[in-house]
């Protein structure tokens, strides 16, 4: 029968191998500790419309990790409407814009329970009633960022909010 010391050595080795495997997997994705890739939410010198700044103070996206909404203000001079998936990926500095997993949704489909009406209304108010869309940007298998945006014709930009959703 093995001694307690042999068993502890076995456990320590197993845990060490698992930690090294996690670190290697994370670094191969380019997301090592402290290097979490983030999407761009604001251009330098841009300001959030008042209605969006106010709703971001106390609105949270409820998922497995309740995340606060963060304001979005990005310069965009596209012709009519809102950006398509590739244009949006480039706007937020997605690391693989051409192949990004982005779904464009109607706000009613995204907020089928009516929990985020105040968020959608704030974005619509900030853009004087323009069309609002939700862009779901997949980060990995269990995490996605939701951008609730609209076009601000006067400012030549898109504005709105975003939050991280954990979906396991």
N, C-alpha and C positions, 0 to 999 in steps of 0.2 A: 504494500500500500504506500502511496506517495505521502511525503511529509507536508505539513502546512506550509513550509517555506517553498517547496517545489510548486505547490498549488498557487501561492501568491506570485511567484515568478511567472507562472503561466498566465495568470490574470493580468499582470502588469504588461507583459509582452502583447497580449491580445488587445488591450486598450491602446497601447502605443501604436500598433499597426493600424487600428481603426482611425486614430487621430491623424496619422500620416496620410492615410488614404483620403480623408476629408480635405486636408490641406492641399493635396495634389489635385484633387478634382476641382476645388475652388480656384486654384491658381491657373489651371488649364482653361477655365472659363473666363479668366481675366478679372475675377472678382475676389482677390485675396483680401485678407483682413484689412479693414480700413480703406479698401479700394472699391467699395460698392459703387457700381455705375448708377448714375442718376440721370434722369431726363431733364432737359432744360425746361424751365417754366417761365422765365422772364428774360427779356432782353435788357441790356444795360440802359439805365435811365428811364425805363418804362414804369408807369404807375398803374396801380389797380384802380378800377372804378370803385366809387364809394360803396355801392351795393354789394360788390364782391368782397371787399375788405371786411365789411360788417358781417356777412354770413360766415366768413372763414374764422371769425373769433370763437364761435361755439358750435360749429357743425362738424360732425364726425361721420365717417363712413363705417358702418357696422359690418364686420366680417369676423374672422377668427382673431384678428388684431384690429381693434377699433382705432382707426387712423383719422387724424384731423384733415380737413380739406385745406389745400394750399392754393393760393391765387395763381392764375396763369395770365400772362400778357406777353404775346409774341408778335413781332412785326410780320405782316403778311399782306402782300398786295395782289393776291390771286384774283383772277377774273370771276366775279360773281360767286355766290355760294361759299362753301367751306372747302378746305383742302381734301384731296383724296388720301388714301392710306399712305402712299409713298411720300407725297408732299408733307404730310403730317409727321411722318417718321423723320424726315430731314429737319423739319422745324424744331423738333424736340431733341435733336442730335442723337437719334437712335444709332447704336453701334453697327447695325446692319439694315440700313433703311430700305434697301430693295427687297429684302426677305423678311421684314418685320411682320410679326403676327398681330395685325391690327384689325379690329372689327368696328364698324361704324353702326351705331344703334340710335334708334329713336329714344328720347328720354322716357317715354311711357313704357317702353319695353325694359329699359334699364331699371326704372323705379316702379315696378309693377305693384308694389304695396303702398305707394304714395308717401314714403318716408322722407323723400328729399325734395318735395315740392318747393320749399323755401330756397333751396340751392338753385334749382332750375329757374325759379322766378327771379332770383338775384342776377343770374347770368342774362336772362332775357331783358330785365330792366336796364342793365348796363349797356346793352346794345340796342336799346329803343325798340324792342319787340322783334328783332331778327331771329331767324331760325336757330334753334339750339340742337346740338347733336352730342352724343356721347361716343368717345373713342376709347375702346378697350385695347390697351397695349399689353400684350403678354410679356412678362419678364422671364418666367420659367414655368415649370409645370404647375406650380401652386400659387404663384403671385402674378397679379395683373394690376396695372394702374389705369384708373378711370379718369378721363379728361372730359369734363362737361363744358363745352365751349360754344361760342357764337362769334360772329364777325362784327367788329366795331368799324363801320364804314368811315366814320369821321377820323378815327385814329390810324387807319390803315393797319389794323392788327386783329388778331383773334384774342379774345379774353374769356376767362372762365375760372374753373377750379379743377383740381385733381386730387385724387386720394388713392392710396394703396389698398388693394383687396387681397386677402389671403383666402384661397379656395382649395382646401384639401379634400 
